[in-house]
């Protein structure tokens, strides 16, 4: 069992977290599985929680000239229904979990949980997202790829809360998203593939393969330079750090990713096939 704290404001929440080690709990769709050891979850947590789902300071989706700003407490359902967010963001999130889970699960929770299968993380990597974290000591901004240190491990300090997520704007010409799983509904990704084409570049993020999202700006430059397909696939292969798990084997996941990349390259005619 554990104790819970329900602060009235963000300021009160930060004060509590500055005095006591507390586990933030918003939607709870990841955390409560760990708490009750559902589905064989081995990362059961020990400690008291701080309830934050009701904090208005962590809610809302806004737009500036340069970026979309998403509160950490925004649910996946709210992201899908947003008239502000780009289509590719809404598309990816709409394929996550079930409607009931999307109504509770938050963007901030998906990020801070830092599962290798977290489907919002490829979006954030592809967009060069920045995360705003806050404590009583002040605020800091962290690039998403610097925040996620490893599977289930982040750079969040014990006294910090993730406040909001900033997605810089850029012009999208087209996008491709593929997610492979064992069934059509409520699936956890075996692998996922997101490719964004813009006027000036291409951005590719691969989820659920390695322990963290795979994105290589160097290989994206090779694609822009129309390097041979075999050379591009070999460059990606060198970055694979997959392993067997309950859902798939290493060999299967890597073969699927190679097929997804190869098919996308063929369809987009971005490279020659030499």
N, C-alpha and C positions, 0 to 999 in steps of 0.2 A: 504493500500500500504506500501511498504518497500523499503529502499535503498539497493543496493548491492555493494560489493567491490570485485575486481578481482586482487589479488596479483600476481606478476610475479613469485615469488619463495616461497618456504616453509618458509624461514626466514622472508620474508616480511609479510606473512600470520600470523606468530606468533607474530610479532611486532604489527600488527593491532589488534589482539585478546588480546594483553596485554594492549592496550589502550582503547578498546571499547568492549562492550558486543555484540558479533556477533554470529549468528547461522550458523554453517558450512553447506554448501549445495553441494553435489556431484551429484548423480543421480537424487535426488529429488522425487523418486517414493513414498516415505512415506511423505516427508515434504510438497509437493505441494498438496497432498490430504487434509492435514490439513489446508494449506493456503487458499484453495478454498472451504473448507467445503464440499468436495465430499463425497458421500455415508454416509451422516449424521455424518461425523467426528466431534467430539466435542472438540478435542485438537487443535483448531486453534491457531497458534502461532502469537505473536506480537513481532516485532523487525527486525533489519536489518540483512542481510545475507552476508556471505563471500563465494565466489565461489571457490571451491577447486578441481573440477573434472579434471582440466587441469594440476595439479601439478605432475610432473614426480617423485618427491621424495616419493609420496604416491602410486606409481604404481609398478607392477611387482611381480612375484612369483619366489622365489629362494629356493635353497635347501642346507643345510649344513649336516654334518655327523649326527647331533643330531636332526634336526628339519626342518620343512617347514616354510618359512617366506612369508607371504602374505601381500602385501601392502593394506592399508585401502581403496584405490581407485580401487582396482581390482574388476571388475564387476562379477556378478554371471555367465555370459556367458563365461568369461575368465577362471573362475574356472572350469567349466564343460569341457572346451576344453584343459585344462592344461595336458601336458604329465608327469608332475612332481607329482601332487597331487594323493593321494591314491584313489582307486576306490570308496570306501564307501563315501568319501567326494564329489566326482563328482556325484555320484548317488543321494545323498540327494539334492544337489543344483539343479540338472537337473529336479527335480520334483517341483521346486518352480515357481510360477507365470506363465507367458507366455514368449516366446522367446523375444518379444519386451521389456518387463519389465526387463528380465535378461540381456539384452544388456545395460541397463542403471543403474540398481540397483547395489550398491556396497556392499561388505562385511562389510566395516566399517559402512556404513549407517544402515544396518540391525542390527548391534550390538548396536550402540549408540541409535537407536530408542527404543530398548529394549522392543519391543512388546512381550506379552506372546506367541504369535503365530509365532515368528521369527524362521524360520526353520534352520538357520545356528547355532543358539545357542546350541541345543543339541549336534551337532558335537563338538563344542568348549568345552563344559562341559565334554564330554566323553574323549576328548583328553587332558584334563588338560591344556588347552591353556592359554597363557600369552599374555597380550596386552601391547603394547609400546605406551605411551602417551608422548607428548612433548609440552613445552611452552618455553617462553624466559627465564624462571627460570631454565630450565633443563629438564631432561627426567626421567620418572619413569616406572616401570614394575609392572603390576597388574594382579593377577589371575582373569580369567573371572568370576568366581563365586563371587569374591569380588567386581568386577566392576559393575555387574548388581545388584542393590540394591532392586529394586521392579519393577513392571510393569511400563514401560515408565520412569524409574528413574535409573540413573547411577552415578558412582563416577567420571565422567569427570568434571574437574574444568572448569569454564567459559573461562579461557585463554588457554586451552589445545586443541590439536588436537590428535585424534587417528592416529598413524603413521603406525603401522603394527601389524600383528597378528602372533604369533609363535605357531605352532603345533608341540609338541615334537613327535619324531618318536617312534613307537613301533611295534612289529611284529603282524600282524593281521592274525589269522587263518580263521576266517569267520565273517560275519556280517549279521544282519537282520535289515531292515528298513521298517516300516509300517506308512503310513500317512492316516488319515481318514478325509474326507471333504465332502462337499455337491455335488461336481461334480468332473470330472476328470481333467479339465483344469483350470488353474489360481485359484486354491483353496487356501483358508486360512484354516489352520489345525484346526480341532476340537480337535484332539489329535495326537501326533506323538510318535513313539517308535523306539529307536535306541539301538541295542545291539551289542557290539564288543567283540569277543572272541579272546584272545591271548594265548600264551603258559603258562602264569602264572596267568591270572586273567580274569574276565569278567567285562565289563563296560556297564551300562545301563543308558540312559538319556531319560526322558519323557518330551515332549514339549506340550505346549498349555493347560495343565491340571491346574496346579497352575499358579500363576502370574509370577513365574520364573521357569526355568528348574528344574525338579526334578531328582536329582541324589544322591544316598545314598551309600557311600563306605562301610558302615557297613552292609547293606543288600547284597551288592556284595560279601562280605566276607561270609555271610550266604550261598549264592549260591555256592561259591567255596567249602564250607564245606559240601555241599549236605544236607542242612537242609530240613525238609519236605516242600512240596509245600504250604500247608495251612499256615504254619508259615511264609513263605516268603511273601505270598499275604497279610496276616494280617499286617506284618511289613510295607509293602508299603501303605496299606489302612490307616494306622495311620498317614501317611505323606500327604495325599490328602487334599488340601485346595481349591478345585474347587468351582465354583459357576455358576449359570445360566447366560447365555449370549445370544446374538442375534443368535448364531449358534447352541447352544445345551444347554441341561439342565445339571446340576451337576450330577444327577443320571446316565444319559446316558454316559457322559464322563468317569466317574469312572468305570462303568460297562465295557466299551470298553477297558480301560487300563487294568483292571483285566483280561479280556479275552486275550489280546495281551501278557501280561506277562505269564499267565498260558499256553497258546499255545506254547510260546517260550520255557518255562521250559520243557514241555512235549517233544517237538521235539529235544531238546538238551540233554535230559536225564540228566540234571545237578543235579536234586534232586530226592528224593523219593516222592511218592505221599501220604505219611502218614498224 
